[in-house]
Amino acid sequence: MYDDAQGCANRAGCRMSAMTTGNSTRADVNRRRILDVALAELLRDPDASMDQIARAAGVVRRTVYGHFPSREALISTLVDDAVQALADAHAAGREGVADPAEAVARSVLAIWPIADRYRLLVALAQRTVTMEGIRERLAPVRTACADLLQRGFDQGVFSSPLPAPALAHVHEQILFALMEAVNDELLPAHEAGRSAAVTVLAAAGVPAALAGALVARLAH
């Protein structure tokens, strides 16, 4: 009888565990869908409300607030997603590349499609997250960039009156400025990735002609 009772308890525990796992999975799926829809809605209408996002996601407003206590929290989470995607792309772009100039070019070309996707969100996020908050999130990417620049300095590939960490800040601001230039229709979006890579290399002391040739080769 004890064995039977124990077996029932074990089976009940398994069912409860399966139910919990299932509920957690559904919650994760709902959360991901809300984030995806929210990004699309906010890019379409930067003033989109939580009600609009809920309707577009096919859920009630309470469901959205169950995952994100405020609109600011939702936008902050989208910014976190964007930064993680940028960090992953930056790492993938430079991985296994020995030449610092090529590594910089590849990393910028890799991150630009992500930056282009989120550029309107970044402009929106500055209303709520603040630029300082965005920069804090980007600190690991900036550190990796500084390490790469220092390697270029050590090998004589790059030259600048600025130390590597300061030049990494300059590179970051170049990318933000180009995102704004695209938003303001001062730079065609389809040209921005290559322009960003060439500009970043030029800021690191690579002659513009060489930077342009390198980026043209890598972009094909």
N, C-alpha and C positions, 0 to 999 in steps of 0.2 A: 504493500500500500504506500509505503514511504517512497519507493521508487516511482510509482505512478504519479504521486503528488509532485515529486521533484521534476519528473518529465513534463508534467503540465506546466509547472512554474517556468521551466526552461523554455518551453514552447511559447508561453505567454510573453516571456522576456524577449524572445526572438521577434515575435510579432510587434511588440512595442518598439523594439529597435528598428525594425523595418519601416514601421509607420513614421517614426521620428526621422529616419533617413529620407523617406519619401517626402515628408513635409518640408524638410530642410532643402531638398533638391528643388521642389516646386518654388519655395521661397527664393532660392538663388536664381532660378529661371525668371521669375517675376521681376526680381530686382534688376537683372541684366536687361530684360525687355524695357523696363521703365527707363533705365539709363540710356539705352539706344534710342528710344522714342524721344526722350527729353533732349538729347543732343540734336536730333533732327528738328524738333520743334523750336528749340532755342536758336539754332542757326537760321531757321526760316523767319522766326519772330523773336528777337532778343527780349521782348517784354512778355513772352508767353508765361501764363500763370500756372500754378499747380493744377487748377481745374482743367485748363487746356491740355496739359501734359497727361493728366489722368484720362480724359476722354480719348485722346489720341492713342493711348496705350490700351484702351479698352477695359479700364478698371475704374473703381470708384476712388474718389479723392482720399478716403480713409486709407486705402491700400498704399497709395503713394506716400502719405504721411507715416504709415507704419514702417516704411523703409528709410525715409528721410524726413526728419522733424521740421525742416524748413526748406524754402526755395534756395537759400544760401547754402545749406548743407548739401543739397542736390548738386548745385553748381560746383561746390568744392570737391565733391566726389568725382564729377566729370573732369575737373582739372587734375585730380590725382591720377585718373585713368590716362589722361593725355600725357602727363609727365612720365608715367611708367612706360607708355608706348614709345615716347621719345628716347628714354634711357635704353630700352631694348634695341631700338633701331640704331642708336649711336654705337652701342657695343657690337652689334652684328656688323655694322659697316666697317669698323676698324679692325675686327678680329682677324688675326693671322696676316696682317699687312705690315711688312717690315719698313717700308719707306714712309716716313712721317707725313710728307706732303700728300702722298696717295691715300694714307689712312685718314687724314683730315678731309680730303675731297670726298672719299667714299662715305665717311660718316655724315657729312653734311647732305650729300645726295640721298642718303638713306633716311635721314630724319625729315627732309623737307616735305615729302608727301604727308607725313603725320602732322607736321606744323601747318601745312596748307589746309588739312582737314579741320584742324582745331583753331585756326587763326581768328575766326570770328568769336569763338568761345573765349579765347584769351582776352580779346577786347571787352567782352561782356564780363568776364570774371574780375576784371580790374575794378568793377563797380562794387564787388562784394568781397572777393578774396584779398584784394589789394596786390599791387605789383610786388611788394616785399614778400607776401605770402607765396606768390608764384616763384620768386627767385629762391626762397628757402627750399622749396620742393625740388628745384633744379640743381641744388648744391652738389649732389653726387655726379651729375653729368658734367658740371663745371669743373669738378676736381679731375675727372677722367680727361677732360679736354686740356687742362693745365699740364697733366702728366705727359700727354702726347706732344704738346707744344714744347715742353722742356726737353723731350727726347729729340725733337727737331732742332732746338738750339744746340744741344750737345753734339749733334752730328753736323752742324753747320748748314742745315737745310733751311732753317728759319732765322730771321734776324729782326730785332725790334728793340727800341729803347725801353720797352716795358718788360718786367719780369713775367714769366709764364702765367701765374695766377691772374695778374691784371689783364694780360692779353686775352685770357679765357673770358673775362668779363666783357671785354670789347667785342669778342666774337658773339657772345650771347646777345648783346645789345644790337649788333648788326642784324642778327636773325629776327629779333623782335621788330626792328625798324623796317626790314623788308616785308614782314608780315603786314605791318600797317600800310606800307606802300602798295601792296596788292589790294588790301581792303579799300584804299583810297583811289584805286584804279590808276596808280602812277606807274605800275609795273605789271605786265601781263602775267597771269598766274602760271602759264605754261613755260615761261622763261625764268621764273623766280628761283627754282631749284639750282639750275646751273649758275645763275647770277650770284646766288648766295655762296656757293662753293668757291667761285672765282674771287669774290670779294673777301671772303674769310682768308683764303690763301694769300691774297695781295696784302692784307693787313698783317700777315705773318712774315712779310718781306719777300715773298715769292714774286718774281717779275710777272706782270699781268699777262704777257704773251705766253709764258710758260704755264702759268696757272690756267689760262684759257685752253691751251692745247691739252693739258692733262685732264681737265674736266670734260672736254669734248670727247676724248678717248674713252673715259670711264662711263659717260652718259649713254654711249651707244651700246 
